[in-house]
Each structure stands twice: as C-alpha cells, then as structure tokens.
Amino acid sequence: MTNLSKLRLGTAPDSWGVWFASDAHQVTWDVYLDEIAAVGYVHTELGPQGFLPQDSEQLKDELARRGLSVCGGTVFAGLHEGADALRKAKVAFGREAELLAALGADYLVHLPEQYTDMHTGVATQAVDIDPEQWKNLVTGTDELARYLFESYGVKLVFHPHVDTHVDTQERIERFLEDTDPELVNLCLDTGHVAYCEGDNLQIIQRFPERITYVHLKSVDPAVRARALAENLPLSEAVQLGVMCEPPYGEPDMPPLLAALGELDRDIFCVIEQDLYPVEPHIPLPIGARTAGYYVGCGLGPVRRWPY
C-alpha cells in the first residue's frame, strides 16, 4: 500500500473565492483564517500578494492563535517580456520571499502572467509567444529562482496555468526540459493540467524529481468540454463551475495521490477550487467537505479547532 504520510494537506485563499488582494466580492482575511481553522486545516498559502497582513509579526500572531502555519506564497510575473519584467519580478517576489522566510515557509509559486484579464476575460496579449520570448521566460525563471534562493532561502516552483503561455502538457514538459532542475521545480496544479487535457500521471512519471509542490484541483469534464469548444476564458469557465469538488471531477484523485506518495518526499498538497466570484457563505461547507474527502484518501494533517 502506498504511504501517503509525507503528503501534507493545506488550503489556499483561492478556495475561499479570493483572487485579489482586495475585492468587494471576497471574504476578508480574518474571516478566511477563522474559517479554515474552524474546518481543521493546519497549512495555508498566503494567497494574492497583500491579501493577508504583510507585517510578519502581526501575521505570526494571527496564525499562531488559530493554530495555522504558512506553506507558500504565489506571485504573478510575465517574464517572457524580458529584462524589465525580470527586474520588477525580483522586487515583487523578493518582498513575498522575505515574508515567507520570516514565517518559516520554503516555497514561492511563480504564476505566469495570463493573456486574459482576470476580471473580464478579455484578451490582453497574444496567445502564443515567439522563440525570443520563450527564451526570456525560461532564462528569467532560472535567474529569478537563483535570486530567491540565494537571497532568502526560498525555493521557486513554477505553476502551469490556463490562459498563459505554459498551459498544455507539451508546453509544461518543454518548460521543464529548458529550465535548470537545480533551481526550478514544478507546482503541479492537477486542475490546470486536466483543464488543458493533459495527463497528470504522465507528468509525474516523466519528471518525478521536479514535482516538489502540488495544487490539488478538480475539473468538471462537461464544463471543460463547453469551455474548450467555445474558447471561453478561464474567468468565465470558473463562473460556470469548471473547478469542482474532487469526487465529481478529473483527475481521478486516488491514483494520482498514490503516484505522489511513491515519490517518497515531503510534499505540500494545497487544495484549490477556483470560486471567484462567490457568495461568502458558500466556501466554508465546500472546504469542509473537500478536507474530509482528502483525509479519507489518507492525507493530513487536519484537526479540530475549538471555536
């Protein structure tokens, strides 16, 4: 039987409908922390840069009184755009890495810049990039990863994403082949891979050493089929419910978790279910059911918190 004891369950503000640092459609940071603690989560990501308190001492206190710890952060960057984008990324990622290091967290998730607007879905740049832009992306990611590790001791993990230039399995594998395995590893987002009709198990089997961080996300195949057939932007597909609870979507989680368990290393497995925009009462029961599902699969830790 596969040992899943090294897969550490966490969640992220994304699962509570949080896509932006501040937005009228989102729960506030204190409600988010209260509710994930009430469910029993132990680990959380920081979410959009600026969503949680940015003062490390304040945030430590808020986490400690709820029995929570931070496992990682996420920042967007358009490194395909060249040197100026890399300079800006070093500033933004450096600020996040400094906070993560103060909190004892090791991982910073690099989200490539979307070519669609996250609010409206309108295209903001070309779907494809040219060879020079691809070179900028891979060399820039290597340099950014080196900077973060040498300056803050924080490890960069790259997150393939729908509506970006690293979305399909083919592009993911090319990206891994073109980047330095000593510096850049993968945040395997199971939902984004499945949305683009990739094979998560194949990626794990072909690049086992590069899988060091995971986002657990499930895709409704019927909604995905409509989104792909109608060429819908991700923001619209999310509002149609393309990301769903794990028993009802793809990939099939038990074999995927077994494959991750066979890697025999500590891996944060962070639950994400895109819900933006969402009524504030909806995420909590979904988060509780989802935690229960993964605990039933053999992941942890989740504990009762006295509220």
Secondary structure, DSSP 8 states (H G I E B T S, - for coil): ----TTEEEEE-GGGGT--SSS-TTS--HHHHHHHHHHHTB-EEE--STTSS-S-HHHHHHHHHTTT-EEEEEEEEE-GGG-HHHHHHHHHHHHHHHHHHHHTT--EEEEEE--SB-TTT--B-S-SS--HHHHHHHHHHHHHHHHHHHHHH--EEEE---TTSSS-SHHHHHHHHHHS-TTT-EEEEEHHHHHHTT--HHHHHHH-GGGEEEEEE-EE-HHHHHHHHHTT--HHHHHHTT-EE-GGGSBS-HHHHHHHHHTT-S-EEEEE-----S--TTSHHHHHHHHHHHHHHHT-B-B-----
